[in-house]
Amino acid sequence: MAPSLPTPGPRGAALTPRSPALPSIPARRHAASRPARQPLDVARADSSNAAGWASTVADAASARRSDPADYLASRAALLPELIQDVARIAIGSGSRGVVRTAQAAEAVLMTIREQAGKSGGFDPAPRLLRRLFERLGATYIKLGQFIASSPTLFPEEFVLEFQACLDKTEPVPFEVIRRRIKEELGRPAEAVFASLRAEPMASASVAQVHEAVLKDSGKRVAVKVLKPGVEDVLTTDLDFLYVVSRVLEFLTPDLSRTSLSGIVSDIRNTIEEEVDFKKEAEHIAHFRNYLDTSGMSRFATCPFVYKQLSSSKVLTMEYLEGAALTDLETIKRTTRADPEQTLISALNTWTGSLIAAETFHADVH
């Protein structure tokens, strides 16, 4: 079999010698349990609290229609709780909130200046919004990925434009990556890897991946590194979005029936897990167990994790070559199997994981 192209990112499919027609689908999120959270951090409260708030606001909306006096009384009762939540989140954000606000303002101004300098007028709204999201950073790129992956919820022009957020974002400098590896592994990259490519294989919203060769064994590996500062940006942005959703539900009670604050809370919990690579390693182990116990390892595989060379911010994995399922030409060049059967086998593996695995991959782009 001719060698295949490297995976475009940590989410790419992998065609393996054991089953050259089938992709690797690493399980990564939607674990059954949630990590412990700080009790005083309202922005990290369980989504059940947000749902309870939404229900209370919805009750107030019903009261408005039946009795205006009761409605005003119920609104007044809700206001102290809202103010308290906003104050706690503002205090928790501290200087991070101020810095992040300045960064957001700068991103908006840069986008305005860029558009004002165009001779042909402003870009279409979808492109303009995507450029702004990319400048705002990790949280908004994640939201852009949500738009790109939800064609039933958003207009087609927005879905197509935000496809650019799925696999490629601006990487951080290589020296920053080397420094983070040293901090996390307790020794410089030269002591661990015989070689480490400066150019990333892929750069996503929260992390980027570099190809490397282990110094002791000579094996090729993929080193996934969390971008510095991502945790603070995500926490601050998601706190802000949570507050906005609570305020909107307070101002527009009918909106609470959509459980907006509950949805934002769920998104926040999921993204928080995504920046913990120890949790990702656990999800890969869950998926490996599913493949072995179900017999699906005949058709699919997932990368081996080098735990001694991994941490919560660095994940060192076996390097798997492959191609995206949408790249039919590459699949045809690298295997004699029918591309249609490849897709069917991949879907069977993923569907089986919904039923039998402890976690499932909900980000299948």
Residue frames relative to the residue before (quaternion, step in Angstrom):
aa qw qx qy qz dx dy dz
M 1.0000 0.0000 0.0000 0.0000 0.00 0.00 0.00
A 0.4536 -0.6871 0.4970 0.2742 3.56 -0.86 0.90
P 0.5546 -0.6159 0.4212 0.3683 3.61 -1.00 0.68
S 0.3615 -0.7405 0.5316 0.1957 3.54 -1.04 0.83
L 0.6152 -0.5379 0.4202 0.3946 3.51 -1.27 0.26
P 0.5536 -0.6041 0.4387 0.3690 3.61 -1.11 0.56
T 0.6270 -0.5500 0.4097 0.3695 3.47 -1.22 0.63
P 0.4764 -0.6983 0.4478 0.2914 3.61 -0.86 0.86
G 0.7968 -0.0783 0.0550 0.5966 3.58 1.18 -0.24
P 0.7168 -0.4524 0.2940 0.4417 3.58 -1.25 0.13
R 0.6699 0.4750 -0.3149 0.4760 3.59 1.22 -0.23
G 0.4820 0.7015 -0.4338 0.2955 3.61 1.20 -0.13
A 0.5278 -0.6078 0.4799 0.3488 3.55 -1.21 0.43
A 0.2109 -0.7743 0.5828 0.1278 3.58 -1.15 0.55
L 0.2218 -0.7513 0.6085 0.1268 3.57 -0.89 0.95
T 0.1186 -0.8437 0.5234 0.0164 3.57 -0.44 1.21
P 0.6416 -0.5392 0.3717 0.3993 3.60 -1.20 0.45
R 0.6327 0.5397 -0.3452 0.4351 3.57 1.05 -0.72
S 0.7893 0.0042 0.0190 0.6136 3.54 1.05 -0.72
P 0.1490 -0.8626 0.4738 0.0965 3.57 0.45 1.18
A 0.6812 0.4951 -0.3075 0.4430 3.57 1.15 -0.32
L 0.7149 0.4726 -0.2373 0.4574 3.56 1.26 -0.25
P 0.4373 -0.7276 0.4726 0.2365 3.56 -1.04 0.78
S 0.4265 -0.6252 0.5748 0.3113 3.50 -1.34 0.30
I 0.0735 -0.7992 0.5964 0.0132 3.57 -0.81 0.99
P 0.1635 -0.8254 0.5306 0.1027 3.62 0.05 1.20
A 0.3472 -0.7219 0.5549 0.2245 3.56 -0.88 0.94
R 0.0638 -0.8666 0.4945 -0.0209 3.54 -0.78 0.98
R 0.8595 0.0710 0.0022 0.5062 3.57 0.86 -0.63
H 0.6841 0.4445 -0.3925 0.4247 3.51 -1.37 0.00
A 0.1241 0.7990 -0.5705 0.1442 3.56 0.78 1.07
A 0.5986 -0.5977 0.3963 0.3567 3.54 -1.18 0.58
S 0.7718 0.2827 -0.1647 0.5452 3.57 1.09 -0.64
R 0.3622 -0.7213 0.5525 0.2084 3.56 -1.23 0.55
P 0.5179 -0.6194 0.4713 0.3550 3.61 -1.09 0.54
A 0.6097 -0.5603 0.4096 0.3829 3.53 -1.21 0.53
R 0.1787 -0.7943 0.5750 0.0803 3.57 -1.06 0.75
Q 0.5884 -0.5744 0.4310 0.3716 3.55 -1.20 0.49
P 0.4667 -0.7286 0.4187 0.2757 3.61 -0.65 1.06
L 0.7217 0.4411 -0.2648 0.4631 3.62 1.03 -0.62
D 0.5791 0.5824 -0.3840 0.4220 3.58 1.22 -0.09
V 0.2831 -0.7961 0.5110 0.1583 3.56 -0.08 1.29
A 0.6347 0.5589 -0.3327 0.4172 3.56 1.05 -0.74
R 0.7274 0.3715 -0.2463 0.5217 3.59 1.24 -0.25
A 0.3164 0.7567 -0.5105 0.2581 3.56 1.16 0.46
D 0.5950 -0.5652 0.4216 0.3857 3.55 -1.18 0.53
S 0.6141 -0.5812 0.3888 0.3661 3.54 -1.16 0.63
S 0.5387 0.6186 -0.4122 0.3965 3.60 1.18 -0.39
N 0.6196 0.5321 -0.3482 0.4602 3.59 1.07 -0.67
A 0.6514 0.5079 -0.3098 0.4710 3.56 0.97 -0.87
A 0.6429 0.5173 -0.3228 0.4635 3.56 1.01 -0.79
G 0.6325 0.5296 -0.3278 0.4604 3.58 1.06 -0.74
W 0.6269 0.5236 -0.3237 0.4776 3.55 1.04 -0.81
A 0.6596 0.5118 -0.3127 0.4529 3.58 0.88 -0.95
S 0.6429 0.5216 -0.3246 0.4575 3.58 1.00 -0.80
T 0.6460 0.5221 -0.3183 0.4570 3.57 1.02 -0.83
V 0.6534 0.5018 -0.3064 0.4768 3.56 0.98 -0.86
A 0.6316 0.5279 -0.3322 0.4604 3.59 1.02 -0.78
D 0.6232 0.5282 -0.3393 0.4663 3.58 1.04 -0.74
A 0.6317 0.5290 -0.3306 0.4602 3.56 1.05 -0.78
A 0.6279 0.5359 -0.3326 0.4560 3.57 1.04 -0.77
S 0.6369 0.5149 -0.3277 0.4711 3.58 1.01 -0.76
A 0.6427 0.5308 -0.3202 0.4502 3.55 1.03 -0.82
R 0.5989 0.5711 -0.3623 0.4289 3.59 1.07 -0.69
R 0.6864 0.4846 -0.2895 0.4586 3.56 0.97 -0.83
S 0.7328 0.4292 -0.2410 0.4698 3.59 1.04 -0.75
D 0.8057 -0.0378 0.0793 0.5857 3.59 0.91 -0.89
P 0.3634 -0.7646 0.4868 0.2151 3.64 -0.29 1.19
A 0.6317 0.5404 -0.3434 0.4371 3.61 1.00 -0.75
D 0.6587 0.4902 -0.3034 0.4836 3.56 0.94 -0.89
Y 0.6175 0.5592 -0.3411 0.4355 3.56 1.05 -0.78
L 0.6781 0.4841 -0.2973 0.4663 3.58 0.84 -0.96
A 0.6412 0.5249 -0.3263 0.4548 3.57 1.02 -0.79
S 0.6718 0.4908 -0.3029 0.4648 3.58 0.94 -0.85
R 0.6272 0.5256 -0.3400 0.4634 3.59 1.05 -0.71
A 0.6497 0.5181 -0.3152 0.4584 3.56 0.95 -0.86
A 0.6444 0.5238 -0.3212 0.4552 3.58 1.08 -0.71
L 0.6787 0.4986 -0.2901 0.4544 3.58 1.10 -0.66
L 0.5750 0.6499 -0.3713 0.3303 3.56 1.08 -0.69
P 0.6569 0.5042 -0.3499 0.4380 3.70 0.79 -0.79
E 0.6390 0.5214 -0.3366 0.4544 3.59 1.00 -0.77
L 0.6512 0.5118 -0.3159 0.4628 3.57 0.97 -0.86
I 0.6548 0.5080 -0.3107 0.4655 3.59 0.91 -0.89
Q 0.6437 0.5274 -0.3169 0.4550 3.57 0.98 -0.86
D 0.6599 0.5075 -0.3078 0.4607 3.57 0.94 -0.88
V 0.6557 0.5070 -0.3108 0.4651 3.57 0.92 -0.91
A 0.6589 0.5141 -0.3110 0.4525 3.59 0.94 -0.87
R 0.6593 0.5087 -0.3155 0.4550 3.59 0.92 -0.86
I 0.6669 0.4923 -0.3079 0.4670 3.56 0.93 -0.85
A 0.6398 0.5219 -0.3250 0.4611 3.59 1.00 -0.81
I 0.6595 0.4917 -0.3073 0.4784 3.59 0.96 -0.84
G 0.6601 0.5156 -0.3086 0.4508 3.59 0.98 -0.85
S 0.6557 0.5112 -0.3150 0.4578 3.57 1.04 -0.72
G 0.1005 -0.8511 0.5099 0.0750 3.57 1.07 -0.72
S 0.8371 -0.1234 0.1225 0.5187 3.55 -0.97 -0.93
R 0.5609 0.6019 -0.3953 0.4086 3.59 1.14 -0.53
G 0.6476 0.5303 -0.3167 0.4462 3.55 1.01 -0.84
V 0.6473 0.5137 -0.3184 0.4646 3.57 1.00 -0.84
V 0.6655 0.5007 -0.3010 0.4646 3.57 0.89 -0.95
R 0.6794 0.4942 -0.2970 0.4538 3.56 0.89 -0.92
T 0.6149 0.5368 -0.3476 0.4615 3.59 1.05 -0.68
A 0.6470 0.5104 -0.3117 0.4731 3.58 1.01 -0.83
Q 0.6469 0.5158 -0.3178 0.4631 3.59 1.01 -0.81
A 0.6501 0.5140 -0.3154 0.4623 3.58 0.98 -0.83
A 0.6437 0.5166 -0.3206 0.4648 3.58 0.98 -0.85
E 0.6433 0.5217 -0.3174 0.4618 3.57 1.00 -0.82
A 0.6430 0.5266 -0.3214 0.4538 3.59 0.98 -0.84
V 0.6514 0.5097 -0.3096 0.4691 3.57 0.99 -0.86
L 0.6728 0.4974 -0.2972 0.4600 3.58 0.90 -0.92
M 0.6331 0.5271 -0.3316 0.4598 3.60 0.99 -0.79
T 0.6564 0.5077 -0.3070 0.4660 3.57 0.97 -0.85
I 0.6468 0.5133 -0.3173 0.4664 3.59 0.99 -0.82
R 0.6643 0.5012 -0.3056 0.4627 3.58 0.92 -0.92
E 0.6338 0.5384 -0.3262 0.4494 3.56 1.00 -0.84
Q 0.6971 0.4675 -0.2728 0.4702 3.56 0.91 -0.91
A 0.6379 0.5389 -0.3282 0.4416 3.58 1.04 -0.77
G 0.6857 0.4947 -0.2860 0.4509 3.57 1.13 -0.59
K 0.5407 0.6208 -0.4074 0.3952 3.58 1.24 -0.09
S 0.4284 -0.7231 0.4852 0.2413 3.55 -0.84 0.99
G 0.7230 0.4567 -0.2476 0.4554 3.58 1.08 -0.65
G 0.6424 -0.5175 0.3334 0.4565 3.58 1.24 0.22
F 0.7218 -0.4422 0.3099 0.4330 3.55 -1.32 0.05
D 0.5504 -0.5764 0.4911 0.3516 3.54 -1.29 0.52
P 0.6369 -0.4898 0.4054 0.4359 3.60 -1.24 0.25
A 0.6694 -0.5458 0.3334 0.3780 3.57 -1.11 0.69
P 0.6541 0.5083 -0.3507 0.4368 3.68 0.83 -0.78
R 0.6805 0.4781 -0.2971 0.4692 3.61 0.90 -0.88
L 0.6255 0.5420 -0.3290 0.4546 3.56 1.01 -0.80
L 0.6785 0.4830 -0.2886 0.4722 3.57 0.92 -0.92
R 0.6357 0.5254 -0.3383 0.4532 3.61 0.99 -0.76
R 0.6464 0.5162 -0.3236 0.4593 3.59 0.92 -0.87
L 0.6521 0.5051 -0.3138 0.4702 3.57 0.98 -0.83
F 0.6433 0.5207 -0.3214 0.4601 3.59 0.93 -0.86
E 0.6504 0.5165 -0.3229 0.4538 3.60 0.93 -0.85
R 0.6749 0.4795 -0.2979 0.4752 3.59 1.00 -0.75
L 0.6459 0.5278 -0.3218 0.4480 3.58 1.09 -0.64
G 0.5374 -0.6960 0.3555 0.3170 3.58 1.22 -0.25
A 0.8821 -0.2089 0.0804 0.4145 3.48 -1.51 -0.20
T 0.6876 0.4984 -0.3105 0.4271 3.60 0.74 -1.01
Y 0.7258 0.4395 -0.2490 0.4669 3.54 0.84 -0.97
I 0.5713 0.5421 -0.3863 0.4801 3.59 1.18 -0.41
K 0.6169 0.5302 -0.3355 0.4750 3.57 1.07 -0.74
L 0.6492 0.4960 -0.3184 0.4808 3.57 0.96 -0.79
G 0.6214 0.5338 -0.3306 0.4687 3.56 1.09 -0.71
Q 0.6317 0.5148 -0.3264 0.4790 3.58 1.05 -0.73
F 0.6178 0.5355 -0.3396 0.4651 3.55 1.08 -0.70
I 0.6351 0.5150 -0.3221 0.4772 3.58 1.00 -0.81
A 0.6802 0.5039 -0.2907 0.4461 3.59 0.88 -0.97
S 0.7301 0.4243 -0.2269 0.4853 3.58 1.12 -0.66
S 0.7015 0.4442 -0.2538 0.4962 3.61 1.28 0.07
P 0.0234 -0.8497 0.5267 0.0030 3.61 0.54 1.11
T 0.6396 0.5236 -0.3416 0.4474 3.61 1.16 -0.37
L 0.7032 0.4631 -0.2585 0.4735 3.59 1.25 -0.30
F 0.7949 0.2627 -0.1091 0.5360 3.58 1.09 -0.71
P 0.6250 -0.5465 0.3955 0.3928 3.60 -1.19 0.52
E 0.6403 -0.5780 0.3568 0.3586 3.55 -1.10 0.76
E 0.6566 0.5284 -0.3305 0.4248 3.60 0.93 -0.83
F 0.6464 0.4918 -0.3185 0.4887 3.60 1.11 -0.62
V 0.6312 0.5367 -0.3295 0.4528 3.59 0.97 -0.85
L 0.6817 0.4839 -0.2893 0.4663 3.60 0.88 -0.93
E 0.6673 0.5122 -0.3110 0.4424 3.60 0.90 -0.87
F 0.7241 0.4464 -0.2500 0.4625 3.57 0.93 -0.87
Q 0.3860 0.6917 -0.5038 0.3447 3.60 1.24 0.19
A 0.5951 0.5928 -0.3571 0.4086 3.59 1.13 -0.61
C 0.6413 0.5330 -0.3254 0.4458 3.61 1.21 -0.38
L 0.5410 0.6875 -0.3844 0.2947 3.59 1.20 -0.37
D 0.8621 0.1557 -0.0315 0.4813 3.60 0.72 -0.96
K 0.8100 0.2507 -0.1074 0.5192 3.61 1.04 -0.54
T 0.1054 0.7603 -0.6354 0.0843 3.56 -0.77 1.08
E 0.6909 -0.4847 0.3344 0.4194 3.56 -1.27 0.25
P 0.3263 -0.7601 0.5225 0.2070 3.65 -0.70 1.01
V 0.4555 -0.6313 0.5382 0.3229 3.55 -1.28 0.32
P 0.6585 -0.5311 0.3452 0.4064 3.63 -1.12 0.50
F 0.6110 -0.5980 0.3889 0.3432 3.55 -1.11 0.78
E 0.6313 0.5440 -0.3441 0.4326 3.60 0.99 -0.76
V 0.6094 0.5365 -0.3476 0.4690 3.57 1.11 -0.63
I 0.6421 0.5208 -0.3093 0.4699 3.57 1.03 -0.81
R 0.6459 0.5149 -0.3177 0.4657 3.59 0.94 -0.90
R 0.6561 0.5145 -0.3123 0.4553 3.56 0.95 -0.85
R 0.6589 0.4987 -0.3171 0.4655 3.58 0.95 -0.81
I 0.6202 0.5343 -0.3463 0.4582 3.61 0.98 -0.75
K 0.6569 0.5071 -0.3098 0.4642 3.58 0.94 -0.87
E 0.6588 0.5134 -0.3098 0.4544 3.58 0.94 -0.86
E 0.7320 0.4516 -0.2403 0.4500 3.57 0.92 -0.93
L 0.7610 0.3670 -0.2004 0.4961 3.60 0.96 -0.83
G 0.4650 -0.7188 0.4178 0.3040 3.58 1.26 -0.14
R 0.7529 0.2195 -0.1734 0.5958 3.58 1.23 0.29
P 0.6018 -0.5914 0.3843 0.3747 3.58 -1.11 0.56
A 0.6592 -0.5256 0.3637 0.3962 3.55 -1.22 0.52
E 0.6226 0.5696 -0.3448 0.4110 3.62 1.05 -0.73
A 0.6509 0.5168 -0.3132 0.4595 3.58 1.18 -0.54
V 0.7137 0.4321 -0.2355 0.4984 3.58 1.24 -0.42
F 0.8112 0.2303 -0.0773 0.5320 3.55 0.88 -1.00
A 0.4517 -0.6614 0.5285 0.2813 3.55 -1.03 0.84
S 0.7774 -0.0404 0.0213 0.6274 3.55 1.19 -0.61
L 0.0494 -0.7686 0.6377 0.0076 3.54 -1.20 0.66
R 0.3529 -0.7699 0.4919 0.2019 3.57 -0.41 1.22
A 0.4506 -0.7047 0.4844 0.2562 3.55 -0.88 0.99
E 0.7006 0.4318 -0.2672 0.5014 3.57 1.02 -0.77
P 0.3988 -0.7390 0.4789 0.2560 3.62 -0.64 1.01
M 0.5215 -0.6063 0.5057 0.3235 3.54 -1.20 0.62
A 0.7850 -0.0532 0.0879 0.6109 3.52 1.07 -0.83
S 0.1042 -0.7694 0.6275 0.0586 3.54 -1.19 0.61
A 0.0806 -0.8076 0.5841 0.0008 3.55 -0.56 1.20
S 0.7693 -0.3955 0.2380 0.4416 3.56 -1.28 -0.06
V 0.8073 0.2594 -0.1308 0.5137 3.61 0.94 -0.79
A 0.8116 0.1342 -0.0477 0.5665 3.61 1.13 -0.41
Q 0.1616 -0.7511 0.6204 0.1574 3.53 -1.35 0.13
V 0.3359 -0.7627 0.5349 0.1391 3.55 -1.20 0.69
H 0.0997 -0.7898 0.6046 0.0264 3.56 -0.95 0.97
E 0.4068 -0.6846 0.5477 0.2567 3.56 -1.05 0.77
A 0.0298 0.8009 -0.5952 0.0578 3.57 -1.02 0.85
V 0.2758 -0.7135 0.6126 0.1988 3.55 -1.37 0.18
L 0.4341 -0.7133 0.4856 0.2587 3.58 -0.77 1.05
K 0.5008 -0.6868 0.4467 0.2793 3.55 -0.95 0.90
D 0.7294 0.4534 -0.2621 0.4402 3.61 0.90 -0.83
S 0.8052 0.2820 -0.1339 0.5042 3.62 1.01 -0.75
G 0.4018 -0.7283 0.4669 0.3003 3.59 1.18 -0.43
K 0.4672 0.6840 -0.4453 0.3400 3.60 1.23 0.21
R 0.4592 -0.6612 0.5220 0.2819 3.54 -1.15 0.72
V 0.0216 -0.7954 0.6053 -0.0219 3.53 -1.00 0.89
A 0.3181 -0.6844 0.6124 0.2355 3.53 -1.38 0.28
V 0.1590 -0.8004 0.5757 0.0510 3.56 -0.72 1.12
K 0.1369 -0.7989 0.5848 0.0336 3.55 -0.50 1.24
V 0.0662 -0.8239 0.5621 -0.0309 3.57 -0.65 1.16
L 0.4100 -0.6996 0.5314 0.2450 3.56 -0.86 1.00
K 0.4517 -0.6909 0.4940 0.2729 3.57 -0.85 0.95
P 0.5053 -0.6658 0.4481 0.3170 3.62 -0.83 0.91
G 0.7986 0.3065 -0.2359 0.4612 3.54 -1.08 0.78
V 0.4797 0.6985 -0.4312 0.3100 3.57 1.24 -0.24
E 0.6372 0.5497 -0.3444 0.4161 3.60 0.94 -0.84
D 0.6727 0.4919 -0.3035 0.4619 3.59 0.90 -0.91
V 0.6444 0.5224 -0.3238 0.4550 3.58 0.97 -0.86
L 0.6700 0.5029 -0.3036 0.4539 3.57 0.87 -0.95
T 0.6640 0.5129 -0.3118 0.4460 3.57 0.87 -0.96
T 0.6896 0.4845 -0.2837 0.4574 3.57 0.85 -0.99
D 0.6781 0.4961 -0.2954 0.4547 3.58 0.88 -0.93
L 0.6983 0.4686 -0.2839 0.4607 3.57 0.89 -0.92
D 0.5753 0.5505 -0.3731 0.4762 3.57 1.16 -0.56
F 0.6560 0.5159 -0.3017 0.4610 3.57 0.95 -0.93
L 0.6761 0.4891 -0.3011 0.4616 3.59 0.86 -0.93
Y 0.6247 0.5368 -0.3360 0.4569 3.58 1.07 -0.73
V 0.6519 0.5037 -0.3105 0.4742 3.58 0.95 -0.89
V 0.6382 0.5283 -0.3274 0.4544 3.59 0.93 -0.89
S 0.6654 0.5022 -0.3125 0.4554 3.59 0.92 -0.89
R 0.6458 0.5106 -0.3260 0.4648 3.60 1.03 -0.75
V 0.6565 0.5090 -0.3077 0.4639 3.58 0.97 -0.89
L 0.6463 0.5206 -0.3216 0.4559 3.60 0.96 -0.86
E 0.6599 0.4954 -0.3105 0.4719 3.57 0.97 -0.79
F 0.6341 0.5193 -0.3324 0.4666 3.57 1.10 -0.65
L 0.7149 0.4509 -0.2537 0.4703 3.57 0.94 -0.92
T 0.7806 0.1803 -0.0881 0.5919 3.58 1.10 -0.69
P 0.2397 -0.8337 0.4766 0.1427 3.61 0.27 1.21
D 0.6216 0.5559 -0.3582 0.4199 3.59 1.00 -0.71
L 0.5909 0.5849 -0.3611 0.4224 3.58 1.17 -0.55
S 0.5773 0.6192 -0.3749 0.3777 3.57 1.14 -0.58
R 0.5718 0.6005 -0.3863 0.4041 3.58 1.16 -0.44
T 0.6238 0.5212 -0.3424 0.4711 3.59 1.25 -0.27
S 0.3425 -0.7589 0.4806 0.2753 3.62 1.32 -0.15
L 0.0890 0.8495 -0.5147 0.0738 3.57 1.00 0.84
S 0.6890 0.4679 -0.2958 0.4679 3.59 0.84 -0.94
G 0.6185 0.5363 -0.3449 0.4593 3.60 1.09 -0.62
I 0.6412 0.5152 -0.3205 0.4698 3.57 1.02 -0.79
V 0.6485 0.5090 -0.3151 0.4702 3.58 0.93 -0.90
S 0.6379 0.5310 -0.3236 0.4544 3.58 1.00 -0.81
D 0.6552 0.5023 -0.3095 0.4719 3.59 0.97 -0.85
I 0.6296 0.5241 -0.3310 0.4684 3.59 0.99 -0.82
R 0.6462 0.5317 -0.3183 0.4455 3.56 0.95 -0.90
N 0.6664 0.5079 -0.3056 0.4522 3.59 0.87 -0.94
T 0.6629 0.5124 -0.3022 0.4546 3.57 0.97 -0.87
I 0.6806 0.4833 -0.2957 0.4645 3.57 0.88 -0.91
E 0.6035 0.5587 -0.3592 0.4412 3.60 1.04 -0.68
E 0.6565 0.4916 -0.3127 0.4790 3.58 1.02 -0.73
E 0.6326 0.5709 -0.3379 0.3996 3.57 1.04 -0.75
V 0.7063 0.4349 -0.2763 0.4855 3.62 1.08 -0.52
D 0.5937 0.4979 -0.3810 0.5045 3.58 1.25 0.35
F 0.2410 -0.8222 0.4993 0.1288 3.58 -0.16 1.27
K 0.5373 0.5758 -0.4243 0.4470 3.60 1.19 -0.23
K 0.6330 0.5096 -0.3224 0.4855 3.56 1.07 -0.73
E 0.6372 0.5204 -0.3340 0.4599 3.59 1.00 -0.76
A 0.6281 0.5273 -0.3342 0.4644 3.60 1.02 -0.78
E 0.6256 0.5242 -0.3330 0.4721 3.59 1.05 -0.73
H 0.6557 0.5132 -0.3157 0.4550 3.58 0.95 -0.84
I 0.6260 0.5182 -0.3374 0.4751 3.59 1.03 -0.73
A 0.6396 0.5128 -0.3242 0.4721 3.60 1.00 -0.80
H 0.6229 0.5290 -0.3402 0.4652 3.61 1.01 -0.75
F 0.6798 0.4916 -0.2918 0.4593 3.55 0.92 -0.90
R 0.6127 0.5384 -0.3391 0.4688 3.59 1.06 -0.74
N 0.6508 0.5082 -0.3131 0.4692 3.57 0.97 -0.85
Y 0.6279 0.5310 -0.3274 0.4653 3.58 1.03 -0.78
L 0.6551 0.5125 -0.3155 0.4567 3.60 0.90 -0.90
D 0.6960 0.4870 -0.2786 0.4481 3.57 0.90 -0.96
T 0.7272 0.4470 -0.2589 0.4520 3.59 0.84 -0.94
S 0.7135 0.4476 -0.2545 0.4752 3.58 1.14 -0.60
G 0.4866 -0.6666 0.4313 0.3645 3.57 1.25 -0.26
M 0.4791 0.6915 -0.4243 0.3351 3.58 1.27 0.06
S 0.4849 0.6657 -0.4418 0.3558 3.62 1.23 -0.12
R 0.5293 0.6031 -0.4183 0.4257 3.61 1.26 -0.14
F 0.7724 0.3725 -0.1670 0.4865 3.56 1.14 -0.62
A 0.8119 0.1244 -0.0289 0.5696 3.59 1.07 -0.66
T 0.1381 -0.7739 0.6122 0.0852 3.53 -1.28 0.36
C 0.1722 -0.7431 0.6258 0.1627 3.55 -1.33 -0.02
P 0.6229 -0.5997 0.3453 0.3649 3.61 -1.08 0.59
F 0.4632 -0.6291 0.5500 0.2953 3.53 -1.23 0.65
V 0.2705 -0.7699 0.5606 0.1406 3.59 -0.93 0.94
Y 0.2858 -0.7332 0.5955 0.1619 3.58 -0.89 1.01
K 0.2375 -0.8340 0.4811 0.1289 3.56 0.11 1.32
Q 0.6454 0.5304 -0.3299 0.4396 3.59 1.06 -0.70
L 0.7224 0.3607 -0.2228 0.5463 3.58 1.27 -0.31
S 0.6262 0.5040 -0.3326 0.4932 3.57 1.19 0.56
S 0.0552 -0.7645 0.6415 0.0319 3.53 -1.33 0.40
S 0.7254 -0.3926 0.2985 0.4802 3.58 -1.20 -0.33
K 0.7667 0.3336 -0.1781 0.5188 3.61 1.23 -0.39
V 0.7346 0.2710 -0.1977 0.5898 3.61 1.28 -0.08
L 0.0367 -0.7925 0.6086 -0.0140 3.57 -0.89 0.98
T 0.1069 -0.8000 0.5900 0.0224 3.57 -0.54 1.22
M 0.0020 -0.8298 0.5521 -0.0811 3.56 -0.58 1.23
E 0.6374 -0.4839 0.4455 0.4013 3.51 -1.35 0.35
Y 0.3871 -0.7188 0.5299 0.2296 3.58 -0.99 0.86
L 0.0487 -0.7904 0.6106 -0.0008 3.57 -0.75 1.06
E 0.2945 -0.7452 0.5703 0.1806 3.57 -0.83 0.97
G 0.1800 0.8006 -0.5553 0.1352 3.54 -1.07 0.61
A 0.3221 -0.7126 0.5861 0.2122 3.49 -1.35 -0.26
A 0.5725 -0.5764 0.4534 0.3666 3.54 -1.19 0.53
L 0.5748 -0.6119 0.4193 0.3454 3.57 -1.06 0.73
T 0.6539 0.5126 -0.3123 0.4606 3.58 1.18 -0.50
D 0.6190 0.5377 -0.3381 0.4621 3.60 1.27 -0.24
L 0.1281 -0.8497 0.5081 0.0583 3.58 0.39 1.25
E 0.6294 0.5545 -0.3488 0.4180 3.60 0.97 -0.75
T 0.6653 0.4873 -0.3042 0.4768 3.58 0.95 -0.84
I 0.6284 0.5283 -0.3384 0.4599 3.59 0.98 -0.79
K 0.6565 0.5095 -0.3115 0.4609 3.59 0.97 -0.83
R 0.6776 0.4995 -0.2941 0.4526 3.59 1.04 -0.76
T 0.7646 0.4172 -0.1991 0.4492 3.58 1.04 -0.73
T 0.7963 0.1566 -0.1036 0.5750 3.60 1.20 -0.13
R 0.4507 -0.6799 0.5104 0.2723 3.55 -1.22 0.54
A 0.5113 0.6631 -0.4117 0.3597 3.57 1.27 -0.14
D 0.5843 -0.5769 0.4534 0.3467 3.51 -1.30 0.47
P 0.4708 -0.6885 0.4655 0.2958 3.64 -0.69 1.01
E 0.6151 0.5455 -0.3577 0.4429 3.59 1.04 -0.69
Q 0.6628 0.4929 -0.3101 0.4708 3.59 0.97 -0.81
T 0.5739 0.5811 -0.3646 0.4472 3.56 1.16 -0.64
L 0.6858 0.4799 -0.2796 0.4704 3.55 0.86 -0.98
I 0.6377 0.5283 -0.3275 0.4551 3.60 0.98 -0.84
S 0.6640 0.5002 -0.3063 0.4637 3.59 0.92 -0.90
A 0.6395 0.5233 -0.3256 0.4596 3.58 1.01 -0.82
L 0.6707 0.4923 -0.2951 0.4698 3.58 0.91 -0.89
N 0.6249 0.5294 -0.3390 0.4630 3.60 1.05 -0.74
T 0.6472 0.5190 -0.3146 0.4613 3.56 0.98 -0.87
W 0.6874 0.4820 -0.2852 0.4624 3.56 0.87 -0.97
T 0.6575 0.5101 -0.3152 0.4561 3.59 0.92 -0.90
G 0.6372 0.5270 -0.3281 0.4567 3.57 1.01 -0.77
S 0.6365 0.5389 -0.3332 0.4398 3.58 1.06 -0.73
L 0.5740 0.5866 -0.3791 0.4274 3.60 1.15 -0.53
I 0.7343 0.4254 -0.2139 0.4839 3.53 1.07 -0.82
A 0.8329 0.3032 -0.1023 0.4516 3.56 0.79 -1.08
A 0.6748 0.5058 -0.3121 0.4376 3.62 1.09 -0.50
E 0.5866 -0.5857 0.4295 0.3583 3.56 -1.22 0.51
T 0.7730 0.1128 -0.0643 0.6210 3.56 1.15 -0.66
F 0.1504 -0.7826 0.5896 0.1312 3.56 -1.21 0.27
H 0.5215 -0.6451 0.4794 0.2866 3.53 -1.24 0.63
A 0.0899 -0.8354 0.5421 0.0117 3.57 -0.36 1.25
D 0.6648 0.4518 -0.2842 0.5226 3.57 1.31 0.13
V 0.0594 0.8945 -0.4403 0.0495 3.54 0.82 1.08
H 0.4228 0.6951 -0.4985 0.2992 3.63 1.14 0.16
